[in-house]
Structures are given as structure tokens and as C-alpha cells.
């Protein structure tokens, strides 16, 4: 599936999800990619973050990933933001792009991005991996959003980060690729707001399933927006 002409995509987090997602989007012909991540490459990243090599340890992730993207896809414009995208900065950055990929690791960051996407009226492709499982969903203007999906926001103890709980590297690649596929579908039109599909992949059983997610009328983030 190819990207429509002039598409601008923001990739927040250039790690286990953002690396394969950015590769797939560049290969599909996305005109402009912005990579946002304040972190530096660590040796523990190398098994699941495909843009990096042992010689890159200590370098900014966005700088290294951008260099490799430009070398492989000269026609793609790659911009970098070596900053943490949080509740105070996400909305403005989202407004500069047609769509965003959530490649973050951590509950707080994911809900901040979802809330910002609702406020900015931009589509966000949520993704998450933990151990041998992963999931992805398009969060469109008008909902449903991440707060519609989770009745109660998981605590850090209930939903540890990849770094804390571990993750199968190939599962991150699968979910990042799935996020790119969902992004391309959205850039080409997507589906009406008010309902979305959560894609769940179980690596232990080698199975996948789709769950219909509907907008929650009492959602504190998108409940008041028109479906």
C-alpha cells in the first residue's frame, strides 16, 4: 500500500515500535517523517530497534535513525526533534502533521498522546507491546480514544514499560509494521469516527484477533466531541 502524495507523519518514539513503523512508512512513500525522541541508543535496545548498531551506542536515536532513513530513502524528507513529547508539547506538534504514530513506552506518555490527538483533531495510531503480546488501534478525531478503550487508566504497576517487563523483539517489529499499515489506511480515508478496531496479536499462541471499540459517551477526553 502506497502513501498519498505529500503525507506528513510524526513518529513519537524511535524504539521498538517507531523503528519498524518508520521503515515501512518510508518504503510506502510517505513524503515527510518527523522523528521525536530524546533518548540515546543503549546496548539493550539493539535486539529490537533495527536502525541501530553497536557503534551507535550513546548517540541520539533520532539522529542515527534519520541518517539511515535518508541513506535508504533519499526522496523522503526526515526531520528530527530530540525532545520528549508530553502533555505540554504534543498538541502543537501533532497539528503540524497529518497523522502520528505512538511509539512510546509507558502508560502516562500514551494517554497524554491520545488526549492531545483528540484536542488537535488528528489521527493517532496507538501501539503497545509487552512480553509476547501486542496491540494496535487507530484513534481518530471524534473517538474512540484510549480512555474509551480502558475503563480505568492502568497504573505503572499494572502496565509496566517494555524496559521493566521485557518484550520479544520480533513482536515489536510486528506491531510497528501493523501501525504503519493502519496509518497508510487512515491517510487514504480510514473509517468513520465513533468506532474503531483494536488489533491484538498473541505471540505465545501465534494468533490474532480484532475487537470492536466504541466511543464511550462518558469519556472525559472525547465524549463531548461529535461522532
Z-matrix of the N, CA and C atoms (Angstrom, degrees):
N
C 1 1.466
C 2 1.525 1 108.82
N 3 1.320 2 117.11 1 127.96
C 4 1.458 3 120.92 2 -178.92
C 5 1.519 4 111.09 3 -96.35
N 6 1.333 5 115.47 4 157.72
C 7 1.457 6 121.08 5 -179.81
C 8 1.524 7 110.38 6 -85.86
N 9 1.331 8 118.21 7 147.73
C 10 1.458 9 120.09 8 174.61
C 11 1.517 10 110.78 9 -66.40
N 12 1.311 11 116.69 10 154.08
C 13 1.461 12 121.55 11 -176.34
C 14 1.526 13 111.02 12 -59.83
N 15 1.322 14 115.56 13 136.15
C 16 1.459 15 120.80 14 174.20
C 17 1.506 16 115.90 15 80.33
N 18 1.314 17 119.16 16 8.77
C 19 1.463 18 121.64 17 -176.51
C 20 1.525 19 111.12 18 -63.01
N 21 1.335 20 116.13 19 138.41
C 22 1.465 21 122.85 20 179.65
C 23 1.524 22 107.92 21 -121.40
N 24 1.324 23 116.52 22 119.50
C 25 1.461 24 120.89 23 -175.66
C 26 1.525 25 110.31 24 -124.81
N 27 1.319 26 115.73 25 133.87
C 28 1.457 27 123.47 26 176.19
C 29 1.520 28 108.98 27 -99.12
N 30 1.318 29 117.24 28 127.60
C 31 1.467 30 122.17 29 176.27
C 32 1.527 31 107.14 30 -110.96
N 33 1.330 32 116.14 31 110.50
C 34 1.461 33 121.35 32 -178.45
C 35 1.530 34 108.44 33 -96.75
N 36 1.328 35 115.43 34 107.01
C 37 1.449 36 120.51 35 -176.55
C 38 1.520 37 110.04 36 99.43
N 39 1.330 38 117.43 37 111.05
C 40 1.458 39 120.94 38 -177.61
C 41 1.532 40 108.12 39 -109.53
N 42 1.344 41 113.76 40 62.92
C 43 1.447 42 120.95 41 -179.19
C 44 1.511 43 111.29 42 -119.92
N 45 1.340 44 115.92 43 -135.02
C 46 1.457 45 120.60 44 -175.90
C 47 1.514 46 114.22 45 -60.85
N 48 1.335 47 118.31 46 -31.48
C 49 1.464 48 122.27 47 177.20
C 50 1.526 49 111.82 48 -93.76
N 51 1.321 50 116.24 49 -45.15
C 52 1.463 51 120.06 50 -175.83
C 53 1.511 52 114.33 51 -65.86
N 54 1.335 53 117.29 52 -32.32
C 55 1.474 54 119.29 53 179.29
C 56 1.530 55 111.91 54 -64.02
N 57 1.353 56 119.71 55 -56.80
C 58 1.461 57 118.41 56 179.75
C 59 1.522 58 112.89 57 -65.90
N 60 1.330 59 117.75 58 -32.92
C 61 1.465 60 119.91 59 178.85
C 62 1.526 61 110.51 60 -64.67
N 63 1.328 62 117.17 61 -44.73
C 64 1.470 63 119.87 62 -179.17
C 65 1.524 64 111.14 63 -66.09
N 66 1.327 65 117.37 64 -36.96
C 67 1.469 66 120.43 65 177.00
C 68 1.523 67 110.73 66 -62.20
N 69 1.335 68 116.77 67 -47.94
C 70 1.461 69 120.25 68 -178.53
C 71 1.521 70 112.04 69 -65.19
N 72 1.334 71 117.37 70 -38.10
C 73 1.464 72 120.69 71 179.92
C 74 1.527 73 110.99 72 -68.54
N 75 1.338 74 116.48 73 -41.12
C 76 1.468 75 119.39 74 177.65
C 77 1.520 76 110.42 75 -64.29
N 78 1.316 77 116.76 76 -41.49
C 79 1.462 78 120.33 77 179.57
C 80 1.529 79 111.08 78 -64.07
N 81 1.338 80 116.93 79 -30.89
C 82 1.468 81 121.13 80 179.77
C 83 1.518 82 112.69 81 -80.28
N 84 1.342 83 117.47 82 -6.93
C 85 1.454 84 120.28 83 175.17
C 86 1.514 85 116.04 84 96.26
N 87 1.335 86 118.11 85 21.23
C 88 1.468 87 119.62 86 175.00
C 89 1.524 88 108.28 87 -60.03
N 90 1.318 89 117.11 88 130.38
C 91 1.464 90 121.24 89 -172.65
C 92 1.512 91 113.21 90 -71.01
N 93 1.352 92 116.46 91 -37.45
C 94 1.462 93 119.52 92 -176.30
C 95 1.513 94 110.17 93 -139.00
N 96 1.313 95 115.77 94 128.96
C 97 1.455 96 122.76 95 174.36
C 98 1.520 97 108.73 96 -118.00
N 99 1.329 98 116.59 97 134.06
C 100 1.459 99 121.05 98 170.71
C 101 1.514 100 107.76 99 -114.31
N 102 1.316 101 116.29 100 124.20
C 103 1.457 102 122.30 101 179.83
C 104 1.521 103 108.77 102 -102.76
N 105 1.331 104 117.12 103 124.93
C 106 1.466 105 121.25 104 -179.05
C 107 1.523 106 109.81 105 -123.54
N 108 1.322 107 116.38 106 119.75
C 109 1.465 108 120.96 107 -179.39
C 110 1.527 109 107.35 108 -172.23
N 111 1.340 110 118.78 109 129.27
C 112 1.467 111 120.15 110 -179.86
C 113 1.523 112 113.64 111 -88.92
N 114 1.334 113 117.12 112 -6.80
C 115 1.464 114 120.70 113 -169.78
C 116 1.518 115 113.67 114 -81.01
N 117 1.321 116 114.53 115 161.59
C 118 1.457 117 122.86 116 174.61
C 119 1.527 118 109.60 117 -109.08
N 120 1.304 119 116.86 118 154.58
C 121 1.459 120 122.50 119 -177.77
C 122 1.532 121 110.03 120 -65.87
N 123 1.332 122 115.31 121 132.85
C 124 1.458 123 121.70 122 175.06
C 125 1.524 124 108.92 123 -119.17
N 126 1.322 125 116.18 124 155.82
C 127 1.462 126 120.23 125 -179.38
C 128 1.530 127 111.45 126 -58.97
N 129 1.331 128 117.06 127 -32.73
C 130 1.466 129 121.01 128 -178.95
C 131 1.526 130 112.65 129 -69.28
N 132 1.332 131 117.30 130 -12.99
C 133 1.475 132 121.19 131 -179.87
C 134 1.526 133 112.61 132 -81.55
N 135 1.301 134 117.90 133 -23.07
C 136 1.454 135 121.64 134 -162.33
C 137 1.525 136 114.52 135 -64.74
N 138 1.325 137 118.68 136 -26.15
C 139 1.471 138 119.71 137 -176.54
C 140 1.514 139 112.76 138 -75.29
N 141 1.345 140 118.41 139 -14.55
C 142 1.458 141 119.54 140 -175.73
C 143 1.530 142 113.64 141 -133.73
N 144 1.319 143 118.91 142 -1.77
C 145 1.462 144 121.11 143 -176.49
C 146 1.525 145 108.46 144 -118.55
N 147 1.336 146 114.91 145 96.32
C 148 1.464 147 122.41 146 -161.85
C 149 1.523 148 115.88 147 -69.20
N 150 1.314 149 119.38 148 -16.02
C 151 1.463 150 119.25 149 -178.94
C 152 1.527 151 112.63 150 -79.22
N 153 1.336 152 118.72 151 -10.75
C 154 1.455 153 120.58 152 -169.05
C 155 1.525 154 113.40 153 -111.82
N 156 1.347 155 114.55 154 150.32
C 157 1.461 156 122.61 155 178.06
C 158 1.535 157 108.56 156 -124.20
N 159 1.310 158 116.17 157 170.77
C 160 1.450 159 119.52 158 -179.98
C 161 1.519 160 112.84 159 -57.98
N 162 1.318 161 116.81 160 -33.80
C 163 1.465 162 121.32 161 179.97
C 164 1.529 163 112.92 162 -70.12
N 165 1.332 164 117.25 163 -11.45
C 166 1.464 165 121.06 164 -178.51
C 167 1.526 166 113.09 165 -91.07
N 168 1.319 167 117.45 166 -6.58
C 169 1.464 168 120.08 167 -177.51
C 170 1.527 169 109.82 168 -56.30
N 171 1.327 170 115.48 169 129.65
C 172 1.456 171 122.00 170 -177.71
C 173 1.513 172 114.35 171 96.00
N 174 1.339 173 117.39 172 -14.18
C 175 1.468 174 121.27 173 179.31
C 176 1.529 175 110.31 174 -86.10
N 177 1.335 176 116.19 175 154.41
C 178 1.462 177 120.10 176 175.20
C 179 1.527 178 109.70 177 -62.64
N 180 1.320 179 115.86 178 134.19
C 181 1.462 180 119.90 179 -179.25
C 182 1.526 181 111.46 180 -61.61
N 183 1.334 182 117.02 181 -44.21
C 184 1.469 183 118.96 182 -175.96
C 185 1.520 184 111.72 183 -63.85
N 186 1.340 185 116.79 184 -36.25
C 187 1.460 186 120.42 185 -179.51
C 188 1.519 187 111.07 186 -66.88
N 189 1.323 188 116.39 187 -47.84
C 190 1.463 189 120.48 188 -179.11
C 191 1.518 190 111.54 189 -66.57
N 192 1.334 191 117.53 190 -45.71
C 193 1.461 192 120.81 191 -179.87
C 194 1.518 193 111.13 192 -61.96
N 195 1.339 194 116.86 193 -41.31
C 196 1.461 195 120.39 194 179.86
C 197 1.521 196 111.33 195 -64.09
N 198 1.325 197 117.11 196 -40.88
C 199 1.460 198 120.39 197 179.07
C 200 1.524 199 111.38 198 -61.38
N 201 1.316 200 116.57 199 -41.77
C 202 1.465 201 119.82 200 -178.13
C 203 1.528 202 111.04 201 -74.29
N 204 1.315 203 117.29 202 -34.36
C 205 1.463 204 119.83 203 176.08
C 206 1.525 205 110.76 204 -65.27
N 207 1.332 206 116.87 205 -44.64
C 208 1.468 207 120.35 206 -179.48
C 209 1.520 208 111.28 207 -64.08
N 210 1.340 209 116.44 208 -37.36
C 211 1.464 210 119.47 209 179.95
C 212 1.526 211 111.23 210 -67.65
N 213 1.333 212 116.56 211 -37.69
C 214 1.466 213 120.44 212 -177.64
C 215 1.516 214 112.62 213 -82.97
N 216 1.345 215 116.71 214 -30.20
C 217 1.473 216 120.91 215 -175.56
C 218 1.533 217 109.14 216 -134.56
N 219 1.320 218 118.23 217 77.91
C 220 1.466 219 121.85 218 -175.14
C 221 1.526 220 114.01 219 -59.08
N 222 1.325 221 117.78 220 -24.84
C 223 1.464 222 120.15 221 -177.06
C 224 1.525 223 112.59 222 -79.73
N 225 1.324 224 117.54 223 -12.46
C 226 1.464 225 121.07 224 -177.78
C 227 1.529 226 109.79 225 -89.85
N 228 1.321 227 116.01 226 128.70
C 229 1.467 228 120.89 227 175.77
C 230 1.523 229 108.28 228 -83.29
N 231 1.317 230 116.92 229 121.99
C 232 1.460 231 121.43 230 -177.65
C 233 1.521 232 109.80 231 -117.71
N 234 1.322 233 116.67 232 118.78
C 235 1.460 234 122.54 233 175.78
C 236 1.525 235 108.94 234 -108.07
N 237 1.313 236 116.89 235 156.77
C 238 1.458 237 120.56 236 -178.65
C 239 1.521 238 111.39 237 -129.28
N 240 1.327 239 114.97 238 148.22
C 241 1.456 240 123.38 239 174.46
C 242 1.529 241 106.61 240 -135.88
N 243 1.324 242 117.21 241 103.09
C 244 1.462 243 120.70 242 -179.43
C 245 1.518 244 110.19 243 -85.10
N 246 1.333 245 115.03 244 57.99
C 247 1.466 246 121.44 245 -176.28
C 248 1.524 247 109.34 246 -135.54
N 249 1.316 248 115.35 247 156.80
C 250 1.452 249 121.06 248 173.95
C 251 1.519 250 108.76 249 -80.84
N 252 1.319 251 116.56 250 123.42
C 253 1.468 252 120.85 251 177.38
C 254 1.519 253 107.24 252 -87.97
N 255 1.339 254 116.02 253 113.26
C 256 1.463 255 120.29 254 -177.08
C 257 1.516 256 110.51 255 -128.58
N 258 1.328 257 116.39 256 -168.92
C 259 1.470 258 121.14 257 -175.65
C 260 1.525 259 112.14 258 -58.90
N 261 1.335 260 118.08 259 -29.61
C 262 1.457 261 120.65 260 -176.06
C 263 1.527 262 113.43 261 -84.34
N 264 1.337 263 117.10 262 -21.19
C 265 1.460 264 119.25 263 -174.65
C 266 1.530 265 114.49 264 -116.55
N 267 1.329 266 117.41 265 -15.82
C 268 1.467 267 120.48 266 -171.21
C 269 1.522 268 113.14 267 -64.15
N 270 1.319 269 117.36 268 -42.48
C 271 1.467 270 119.73 269 -172.99
C 272 1.526 271 112.02 270 -61.60
N 273 1.324 272 117.49 271 -46.51
C 274 1.463 273 120.71 272 -178.90
C 275 1.521 274 110.77 273 -62.96
N 276 1.327 275 117.19 274 -40.61
C 277 1.460 276 120.64 275 -179.51
C 278 1.526 277 110.94 276 -68.55
N 279 1.297 278 117.38 277 -39.11
C 280 1.462 279 120.94 278 178.30
C 281 1.522 280 111.39 279 -61.96
N 282 1.317 281 117.38 280 -38.44
C 283 1.463 282 121.02 281 -177.25
C 284 1.532 283 112.54 282 -64.12
N 285 1.328 284 117.21 283 -20.01
C 286 1.463 285 120.95 284 -179.77
C 287 1.525 286 112.57 285 -83.80
N 288 1.336 287 117.49 286 -2.33
C 289 1.463 288 121.41 287 -174.66
C 290 1.520 289 111.12 288 -130.05
N 291 1.317 290 115.10 289 162.42
C 292 1.465 291 119.89 290 178.65
C 293 1.520 292 111.79 291 -79.90
N 294 1.326 293 116.47 292 -25.95
C 295 1.468 294 121.04 293 -172.21
C 296 1.521 295 107.78 294 -165.75
N 297 1.332 296 116.43 295 156.39
C 298 1.464 297 120.59 296 178.79
C 299 1.522 298 111.22 297 -131.69
N 300 1.327 299 114.64 298 149.15
C 301 1.462 300 123.04 299 174.69
C 302 1.525 301 107.82 300 -105.38
N 303 1.326 302 117.01 301 128.40
C 304 1.464 303 121.68 302 175.83
C 305 1.520 304 108.67 303 -88.90
N 306 1.330 305 116.09 304 101.01
C 307 1.456 306 120.88 305 176.85
C 308 1.519 307 111.27 306 -110.45
N 309 1.336 308 116.47 307 24.44
C 310 1.455 309 120.96 308 -176.82
C 311 1.522 310 111.19 309 -79.71
N 312 1.322 311 115.10 310 166.24
C 313 1.456 312 122.27 311 179.26
C 314 1.517 313 107.83 312 -128.48
N 315 1.320 314 116.69 313 102.59
C 316 1.459 315 120.06 314 -178.98
C 317 1.515 316 111.69 315 139.49
N 318 1.321 317 116.10 316 140.42
C 319 1.469 318 121.89 317 -175.44
C 320 1.521 319 112.00 318 -62.30
N 321 1.319 320 117.44 319 -47.08
C 322 1.465 321 120.88 320 -176.17
C 323 1.525 322 111.40 321 -58.65
N 324 1.327 323 116.93 322 -44.95
C 325 1.470 324 120.92 323 -178.79
C 326 1.519 325 111.31 324 -64.30
N 327 1.318 326 117.57 325 -39.61
C 328 1.467 327 121.34 326 -177.41
C 329 1.530 328 111.21 327 -67.04
N 330 1.330 329 117.14 328 -42.94
C 331 1.461 330 118.92 329 179.20
C 332 1.526 331 111.20 330 -70.68
N 333 1.328 332 117.82 331 -33.97
C 334 1.463 333 120.28 332 176.71
C 335 1.526 334 110.51 333 -63.65
N 336 1.328 335 117.13 334 -41.27
C 337 1.467 336 120.97 335 178.20
C 338 1.518 337 111.19 336 -65.97
N 339 1.332 338 116.81 337 -43.88
C 340 1.459 339 120.43 338 179.62
C 341 1.522 340 110.86 339 -60.32
N 342 1.325 341 116.81 340 -46.41
C 343 1.470 342 120.85 341 179.59
C 344 1.526 343 110.79 342 -62.41
N 345 1.330 344 117.21 343 -41.29
C 346 1.463 345 121.14 344 -179.42
C 347 1.521 346 110.96 345 -66.21
N 348 1.340 347 116.91 346 -38.19
C 349 1.469 348 120.32 347 178.81
C 350 1.522 349 110.66 348 -63.33
N 351 1.331 350 116.86 349 -39.30
C 352 1.465 351 120.77 350 177.47
C 353 1.531 352 109.90 351 -62.25
N 354 1.332 353 116.79 352 -47.01
C 355 1.470 354 120.65 353 -178.89
C 356 1.532 355 111.64 354 -64.79
N 357 1.333 356 116.39 355 -37.59
C 358 1.463 357 120.39 356 -177.10
C 359 1.527 358 112.70 357 -81.62
N 360 1.332 359 116.92 358 -13.51
C 361 1.461 360 119.86 359 -177.32
C 362 1.507 361 112.92 360 69.57
N 363 1.354 362 116.55 361 34.53
C 364 1.451 363 122.40 362 -178.85
C 365 1.530 364 110.65 363 -119.00
N 366 1.323 365 115.95 364 151.54
C 367 1.463 366 120.76 365 178.29
C 368 1.523 367 109.90 366 -81.38
N 369 1.328 368 115.16 367 135.61
C 370 1.455 369 123.15 368 177.48
C 371 1.521 370 108.09 369 -122.32
N 372 1.324 371 116.80 370 133.41
C 373 1.460 372 120.15 371 176.31
C 374 1.523 373 108.07 372 -99.17
N 375 1.327 374 114.76 373 102.18
C 376 1.459 375 121.74 374 179.79
C 377 1.520 376 110.14 375 -72.94
N 378 1.320 377 116.45 376 143.71
C 379 1.459 378 121.10 377 174.75
C 380 1.511 379 109.98 378 -151.31
N 381 1.314 380 116.38 379 147.70
C 382 1.453 381 120.37 380 177.77
C 383 1.513 382 111.01 381 -152.69
N 384 1.320 383 116.91 382 144.22
C 385 1.463 384 121.93 383 175.88
C 386 1.522 385 108.59 384 -134.26
N 387 1.315 386 115.53 385 145.62
C 388 1.454 387 121.30 386 176.96
C 389 1.516 388 107.86 387 -153.65
N 390 1.314 389 115.63 388 119.14
C 391 1.464 390 122.02 389 -178.28
C 392 1.531 391 110.29 390 56.13
N 393 1.343 392 119.02 391 -110.94
C 394 1.461 393 121.77 392 -175.93
C 395 1.525 394 113.17 393 -106.68
N 396 1.326 395 118.18 394 13.76
C 397 1.466 396 121.45 395 -176.51
C 398 1.519 397 110.82 396 -126.19
N 399 1.335 398 115.67 397 156.10
C 400 1.448 399 120.47 398 177.11
C 401 1.507 400 111.88 399 -153.82
N 402 1.316 401 116.92 400 162.51
C 403 1.464 402 121.37 401 179.26
C 404 1.518 403 110.24 402 -151.92
N 405 1.328 404 115.01 403 156.49
C 406 1.466 405 120.97 404 180.00
C 407 1.524 406 109.28 405 -151.30
N 408 1.347 407 115.81 406 149.69
C 409 1.462 408 120.56 407 -179.14
C 410 1.523 409 109.48 408 -160.01
N 411 1.316 410 116.47 409 144.40
C 412 1.465 411 121.63 410 174.31
C 413 1.524 412 109.14 411 -84.99
N 414 1.334 413 116.49 412 125.27
C 415 1.467 414 122.73 413 174.34
C 416 1.515 415 106.68 414 -104.09
N 417 1.333 416 115.76 415 107.97
C 418 1.461 417 121.08 416 -173.84
C 419 1.532 418 111.21 417 -100.67
N 420 1.335 419 117.57 418 160.16
C 421 1.466 420 120.22 419 173.88
C 422 1.530 421 109.89 420 -54.91
N 423 1.308 422 117.04 421 131.46
C 424 1.460 423 120.88 422 -178.33
C 425 1.517 424 113.49 423 95.24
N 426 1.324 425 118.01 424 -7.12
C 427 1.466 426 121.84 425 175.86
C 428 1.519 427 112.79 426 89.16
N 429 1.333 428 116.28 427 173.89
C 430 1.469 429 127.88 428 1.96
C 431 1.523 430 111.92 429 -73.24
N 432 1.335 431 114.91 430 153.29
C 433 1.453 432 120.68 431 179.76
C 434 1.528 433 109.62 432 -113.70
N 435 1.307 434 115.84 433 -171.35
C 436 1.462 435 119.63 434 -177.18
C 437 1.531 436 111.38 435 -65.88
N 438 1.322 437 116.77 436 -30.06
C 439 1.467 438 119.43 437 179.40
C 440 1.532 439 111.60 438 -74.95
N 441 1.330 440 117.25 439 -20.80
C 442 1.467 441 120.14 440 172.99
C 443 1.529 442 110.07 441 -75.23
N 444 1.333 443 115.90 442 -32.85
C 445 1.459 444 121.08 443 -178.28
C 446 1.522 445 111.57 444 -72.33
N 447 1.330 446 116.52 445 -40.95
C 448 1.462 447 121.31 446 -179.15
C 449 1.520 448 109.66 447 -108.93
N 450 1.340 449 116.76 448 114.29
C 451 1.465 450 120.53 449 178.70
C 452 1.521 451 111.31 450 -61.21
N 453 1.316 452 115.44 451 -37.43
C 454 1.460 453 121.90 452 177.91
C 455 1.521 454 107.65 453 -124.36
N 456 1.324 455 116.79 454 130.49
C 457 1.457 456 120.10 455 179.75
C 458 1.526 457 108.92 456 -65.33
N 459 1.335 458 118.47 457 122.10
C 460 1.462 459 120.31 458 -179.30
C 461 1.532 460 111.24 459 -62.37
N 462 1.307 461 116.03 460 144.38
C 463 1.455 462 120.38 461 175.83
C 464 1.522 463 109.05 462 -81.23
N 465 1.323 464 116.31 463 166.94
C 466 1.457 465 120.23 464 178.22
C 467 1.525 466 110.78 465 -62.04
N 468 1.338 467 116.73 466 -29.78
C 469 1.458 468 120.38 467 178.51
C 470 1.522 469 111.22 468 -71.80
N 471 1.345 470 116.71 469 -38.38
C 472 1.462 471 121.01 470 -179.22
C 473 1.528 472 112.13 471 -76.93
N 474 1.319 473 116.67 472 -28.23
C 475 1.469 474 121.20 473 -177.87
C 476 1.521 475 109.18 474 -131.26
N 477 1.327 476 117.80 475 75.33
C 478 1.471 477 120.59 476 -179.57
C 479 1.518 478 111.25 477 -65.90
N 480 1.317 479 116.41 478 159.43
C 481 1.463 480 121.41 479 178.55
C 482 1.524 481 109.83 480 -74.24
N 483 1.332 482 115.71 481 168.08
C 484 1.469 483 120.77 482 176.42
C 485 1.519 484 110.98 483 -59.09
N 486 1.327 485 115.91 484 -40.50
C 487 1.460 486 120.00 485 -178.65
C 488 1.518 487 111.07 486 -63.06
N 489 1.340 488 116.25 487 -33.51
C 490 1.461 489 120.70 488 -178.00
C 491 1.524 490 112.29 489 -81.51
N 492 1.343 491 117.05 490 -40.28
C 493 1.469 492 120.76 491 -173.27
C 494 1.519 493 113.56 492 -101.60
N 495 1.330 494 117.06 493 -18.22
C 496 1.459 495 120.26 494 -176.76
C 497 1.517 496 111.94 495 88.46
N 498 1.321 497 115.92 496 156.07
C 499 1.459 498 120.79 497 179.97
C 500 1.525 499 109.20 498 -153.92
N 501 1.321 500 116.25 499 142.36
C 502 1.458 501 121.32 500 173.69
C 503 1.524 502 108.22 501 -71.13
N 504 1.325 503 116.59 502 122.62
C 505 1.461 504 119.97 503 -175.29
C 506 1.508 505 113.88 504 -56.61
N 507 1.326 506 117.12 505 -40.18
C 508 1.462 507 119.88 506 -179.32
C 509 1.520 508 111.96 507 -67.77
N 510 1.340 509 117.83 508 -28.71
C 511 1.466 510 120.06 509 177.38
C 512 1.526 511 110.42 510 -67.26
N 513 1.325 512 116.71 511 -39.45
C 514 1.463 513 119.16 512 175.91
C 515 1.523 514 110.42 513 -60.74
N 516 1.333 515 116.55 514 -38.80
C 517 1.463 516 119.93 515 177.89
C 518 1.511 517 112.27 516 -64.33
N 519 1.332 518 116.83 517 -40.80
C 520 1.470 519 121.36 518 178.69
C 521 1.523 520 110.66 519 -62.35
N 522 1.329 521 116.79 520 -48.06
C 523 1.465 522 119.84 521 -176.74
C 524 1.528 523 111.22 522 -70.24
N 525 1.321 524 117.84 523 -38.77
C 526 1.464 525 119.42 524 176.15
C 527 1.517 526 111.96 525 -61.81
N 528 1.339 527 116.40 526 -40.76
C 529 1.465 528 119.85 527 175.89
C 530 1.511 529 112.08 528 -65.04
N 531 1.338 530 116.94 529 -38.49
C 532 1.462 531 121.21 530 177.86
C 533 1.529 532 110.23 531 -65.33
N 534 1.328 533 117.27 532 -39.64
C 535 1.466 534 119.92 533 176.42
C 536 1.530 535 111.13 534 -59.58
N 537 1.325 536 116.81 535 -42.00
C 538 1.462 537 120.05 536 178.57
C 539 1.523 538 110.77 537 -62.94
N 540 1.334 539 116.58 538 -41.72
C 541 1.463 540 120.29 539 179.32
C 542 1.526 541 110.95 540 -63.05
N 543 1.332 542 116.76 541 -43.41
C 544 1.468 543 120.30 542 177.31
C 545 1.525 544 110.76 543 -64.15
N 546 1.329 545 116.50 544 -37.98
C 547 1.464 546 120.14 545 178.99
C 548 1.521 547 111.49 546 -62.89
N 549 1.313 548 116.95 547 -44.16
C 550 1.463 549 120.41 548 179.83
C 551 1.522 550 111.11 549 -63.50
N 552 1.346 551 116.85 550 -38.67
C 553 1.466 552 120.24 551 177.02
C 554 1.526 553 110.65 552 -63.27
N 555 1.337 554 116.63 553 -40.31
C 556 1.467 555 120.00 554 179.64
C 557 1.521 556 111.32 555 -67.89
N 558 1.314 557 117.46 556 -40.78
C 559 1.461 558 120.85 557 179.04
C 560 1.522 559 111.73 558 -62.70
N 561 1.328 560 115.75 559 -23.90
C 562 1.472 561 120.46 560 179.32
C 563 1.529 562 112.52 561 -96.06
N 564 1.320 563 117.46 562 7.57
C 565 1.460 564 118.90 563 174.89
C 566 1.502 565 115.16 564 138.10
N 567 1.339 566 117.20 565 -36.32
C 568 1.451 567 120.07 566 176.91
C 569 1.512 568 113.22 567 62.73
N 570 1.315 569 114.85 568 -149.26
C 571 1.463 570 122.15 569 -177.20
C 572 1.517 571 108.97 570 -133.90
N 573 1.331 572 117.54 571 164.53
C 574 1.465 573 120.06 572 -179.50
C 575 1.523 574 111.73 573 -61.13
N 576 1.331 575 116.88 574 151.70
C 577 1.456 576 121.09 575 176.18
C 578 1.526 577 110.01 576 -70.39
N 579 1.306 578 115.44 577 165.66
C 580 1.460 579 120.59 578 177.98
C 581 1.511 580 113.35 579 103.64
N 582 1.328 581 117.68 580 -19.92
C 583 1.458 582 121.81 581 178.19
C 584 1.526 583 108.18 582 -150.43
N 585 1.313 584 116.00 583 146.93
C 586 1.456 585 120.27 584 177.61
C 587 1.519 586 108.49 585 -147.89
N 588 1.327 587 116.51 586 174.15
C 589 1.457 588 121.64 587 -179.18
C 590 1.517 589 109.42 588 -120.29
N 591 1.323 590 116.01 589 124.30
C 592 1.458 591 121.95 590 173.86
C 593 1.522 592 107.75 591 -90.25
N 594 1.325 593 116.39 592 121.44
C 595 1.459 594 122.17 593 179.39
C 596 1.531 595 107.86 594 -97.21
N 597 1.314 596 116.53 595 120.92
C 598 1.462 597 122.02 596 -176.88
C 599 1.525 598 108.86 597 -116.33
N 600 1.330 599 116.43 598 127.37
C 601 1.465 600 122.20 599 -179.80
C 602 1.524 601 108.37 600 -118.22
N 603 1.333 602 116.11 601 126.18
C 604 1.464 603 122.19 602 179.68
C 605 1.530 604 108.52 603 -108.92
N 606 1.323 605 116.51 604 105.06
C 607 1.450 606 120.55 605 -177.47
C 608 1.518 607 113.63 606 -68.63
N 609 1.320 608 117.29 607 -32.06
C 610 1.463 609 120.04 608 -177.99
C 611 1.526 610 111.39 609 -64.93
N 612 1.345 611 116.01 610 -36.95
C 613 1.463 612 121.54 611 -177.79
C 614 1.526 613 112.35 612 -100.60
N 615 1.333 614 117.08 613 -6.82
C 616 1.465 615 122.05 614 -175.61
C 617 1.531 616 110.81 615 55.69
N 618 1.334 617 115.37 616 47.91
C 619 1.458 618 121.38 617 179.39
C 620 1.524 619 109.67 618 -129.21
N 621 1.320 620 115.18 619 162.49
C 622 1.457 621 121.23 620 173.63
C 623 1.516 622 109.09 621 -140.75
N 624 1.318 623 116.32 622 154.90
C 625 1.455 624 120.47 623 177.76
C 626 1.530 625 108.57 624 -149.07
N 627 1.318 626 115.00 625 161.33
C 628 1.459 627 121.30 626 179.02
C 629 1.524 628 109.24 627 -121.20
N 630 1.315 629 115.67 628 133.93
C 631 1.461 630 121.77 629 -178.91
C 632 1.524 631 108.68 630 -120.34
N 633 1.322 632 117.08 631 126.98
C 634 1.468 633 120.88 632 177.77
C 635 1.522 634 109.23 633 -74.97
N 636 1.314 635 116.57 634 127.73
C 637 1.459 636 122.57 635 178.81
C 638 1.524 637 108.18 636 -115.49
N 639 1.327 638 115.55 637 124.64
C 640 1.461 639 120.12 638 -179.17
C 641 1.530 640 110.48 639 -107.80
N 642 1.288 641 114.22 640 154.77
C 643 1.459 642 120.14 641 178.92
C 644 1.519 643 110.12 642 -65.26
N 645 1.322 644 116.21 643 132.32
C 646 1.462 645 120.95 644 178.07
C 647 1.527 646 109.38 645 -87.33
N 648 1.332 647 116.09 646 125.64
C 649 1.466 648 120.21 647 -176.89
C 650 1.515 649 112.17 648 -61.60
N 651 1.333 650 117.46 649 -28.03
C 652 1.449 651 120.58 650 -177.46
C 653 1.522 652 112.14 651 -101.34
N 654 1.338 653 117.15 652 16.09
C 655 1.461 654 119.57 653 -179.97
C 656 1.523 655 110.35 654 -62.12
N 657 1.329 656 116.43 655 131.56
C 658 1.463 657 120.54 656 -177.32
C 659 1.525 658 112.89 657 -75.01
N 660 1.346 659 116.49 658 -14.19
C 661 1.467 660 119.86 659 -179.19
C 662 1.527 661 112.23 660 -99.53
N 663 1.326 662 117.55 661 -55.10
C 664 1.473 663 120.75 662 -174.46
C 665 1.524 664 113.38 663 -114.13
N 666 1.322 665 118.72 664 2.40
C 667 1.472 666 121.33 665 -176.21
C 668 1.505 667 114.39 666 -61.25
N 669 1.334 668 116.40 667 -29.51
C 670 1.460 669 118.75 668 -178.55
C 671 1.508 670 113.88 669 -89.08
N 672 1.365 671 117.11 670 -5.49
C 673 1.457 672 120.09 671 -178.86
C 674 1.508 673 110.27 672 -83.54
N 675 1.311 674 116.52 673 154.78
C 676 1.457 675 120.39 674 -179.44
C 677 1.511 676 110.14 675 -72.07
N 678 1.327 677 117.52 676 138.61
C 679 1.463 678 122.06 677 178.57
C 680 1.502 679 110.03 678 -82.68
